[in-house]
């Protein structure tokens, strides 16, 4: 039986964690990016399908490529972030299932079934993107997940000739807490949940 995590850990992951949009001038290392992925990849997906693909944009050249795809209101906060993770979905993720789920012929569940490919890819790829956020927070980083970009333009720039499609972005680094707005309210249990 697993122990309940201490309050300071829950605080770092959930309670005090915020969506950041201004960043301190402190770099994120390649080693940290490897650690983020190594944690996030271990969390569950349907039949271990693991459709998420990541591009960590951290160089000046990479940011310059990313800029034309960003909505104007997201340019400054993205270009100033030490790293921007492009969370993408491999629309041919099922080709990896012989490796990832050798217990059954799971590839055959998907081949030729585009609605299932689309729904499983989007659901599980989005779930994995959330795991990236939690892994980054667990490693002491702050996150700024966002949409607010032109998916088609970004895909043309970064994924032309591949089966990858962008889902959302996550700015990563050390957030400037002095720039945060007051925390927004959340729905109470009774407003969002039922026990039946």
Secondary structure, 3 states (H helix, E strand, C coil): CCCCCCHHHHHHHHHCCCECCCECCCCCCHHHHHHHHHHHCCCCCHHHCCCEEEEEECCHHHHHHHHCCECHHHHHHHHCCCEEEEEEEECCHHHHHHHHCCCCCCHHHHCCCHHHHHHHHHHHHHHHHHHHHHHHHHCCCEEEEECCECHHHHHHHHCCCCCEEEEEEEEEECECHHHCCCCCCCCCHHHHCCCC
